[in-house]
Amino acid sequence: MIKLTYCDDSMLQRRAIDEWLSIYSAKKGVTIEGVPFSKGTDLIAAVENGASFDIYILDIIMPEMKGTEVAEKLREYDKTGKIIFLTSTSAFDEHASTVDPVGYLIKPIAAEQLYDMLDKAIAELG
């Protein structure tokens, strides 16, 4: 089983990812436990309290705390989890590369783009 979390302030984006994860799981025959968060601070609190994930999908532009800041904080607890960034701009935050992300998806994303990135992240998990 792959434990995955996705953090995006857009409810529509979270719903789309949830649906796409179900389809991906069925197509690939892999069990994915997807846990959504709408705020980076909530995700960090969950990890600080013992939650762990194999893959993190993080929106970069969110209120309170940018996804890159969330990723930097997560790296204090998890050095090996795979990070995928979502962003609505092609101008990436210079801090994003310091957390060794699997890659970036520019919104609006299509299901197949997410599937390709998940394939890459899962392959890196070994």
C-alpha positions in Angstrom: 0.0 0.0 0.0 1.2 3.5 -0.8 0.4 6.2 1.6 -0.1 9.5 -0.2 -1.2 12.9 0.9 -2.2 15.9 -1.2 -2.4 19.4 0.1 -4.3 22.1 -1.9 -6.4 25.0 -0.8 -8.8 24.3 -3.7 -11.6 21.9 -2.9 -12.2 21.3 -6.6 -8.5 20.3 -7.0 -8.7 18.0 -4.0 -11.8 16.3 -5.4 -10.2 15.9 -8.8 -7.0 14.3 -7.2 -9.2 12.0 -5.1 -11.1 10.8 -8.1 -7.9 10.4 -10.2 -6.2 8.4 -7.4 -9.1 6.0 -7.4 -8.8 5.5 -11.2 -5.0 5.2 -11.0 -5.2 2.7 -8.2 -7.7 0.5 -10.2 -5.7 0.8 -13.5 -2.3 -0.1 -11.8 -3.6 -2.6 -9.3 -2.0 -0.8 -6.5 -3.6 0.3 -3.2 -3.3 4.0 -2.5 -4.4 5.5 0.8 -5.0 9.2 -0.1 -5.3 11.7 2.7 -6.3 15.3 1.7 -5.4 18.5 3.5 -6.5 22.0 2.7 -3.8 23.8 4.7 -0.1 23.1 4.9 -0.1 23.7 8.6 -2.6 20.9 9.1 -0.4 18.5 7.1 2.7 19.5 9.1 0.8 19.0 12.4 -0.3 15.5 11.3 3.3 14.6 10.5 4.6 16.0 13.8 2.0 13.8 15.5 3.3 10.6 13.8 1.5 10.5 10.3 3.8 9.3 7.6 3.4 9.3 3.8 5.3 7.8 0.9 4.2 10.6 -1.5 3.4 14.2 -0.9 1.5 16.3 -3.5 1.8 19.9 -2.5 0.3 23.0 -4.1 2.9 25.8 -4.0 0.6 28.8 -3.8 -1.6 28.4 -0.7 -2.6 30.9 2.1 -0.7 30.8 5.4 2.2 28.8 4.1 3.5 28.1 0.6 3.9 24.5 -0.5 7.7 24.9 -0.7 7.8 26.0 3.0 5.6 23.0 3.9 8.0 20.7 2.0 11.1 22.2 3.8 9.4 21.6 7.1 8.4 18.0 6.1 12.0 17.2 5.3 12.8 17.7 8.9 10.7 14.6 9.6 10.8 12.7 6.4 14.0 12.6 4.2 12.7 10.0 1.8 9.1 10.8 1.0 8.6 11.7 -2.6 7.3 15.3 -3.2 5.4 16.4 -6.3 4.6 20.1 -6.6 1.5 21.6 -8.1 1.6 25.2 -9.3 -0.4 27.7 -11.3 2.8 29.5 -12.5 5.9 28.4 -14.4 8.0 30.7 -12.1 9.2 28.2 -9.5 10.2 29.1 -6.0 14.0 28.8 -5.7 13.5 26.8 -2.5 11.6 24.1 -4.3 14.8 22.3 -5.5 16.2 22.1 -2.0 13.7 19.4 -1.1 14.5 17.1 -4.0 11.1 17.0 -5.6 10.1 14.3 -8.1 8.7 17.0 -10.3 6.2 19.8 -11.0 2.8 19.8 -12.5 1.5 23.2 -13.8 -2.3 23.7 -13.3 -4.6 23.0 -14.8 -3.4 19.5 -14.7 -4.8 16.5 -16.6 -5.2 13.1 -15.0 -2.6 11.5 -17.3 0.0 14.1 -16.2 -0.6 13.1 -12.6 -0.5 9.4 -13.5 2.9 9.9 -15.2 4.3 11.7 -12.2 2.9 9.0 -9.8 4.6 6.4 -12.0 7.9 8.2 -11.5 7.4 8.7 -7.8 6.4 5.1 -7.2 9.4 3.9 -9.2 11.7 6.1 -7.0 10.2 4.5 -3.9 11.6 1.2 -5.1 
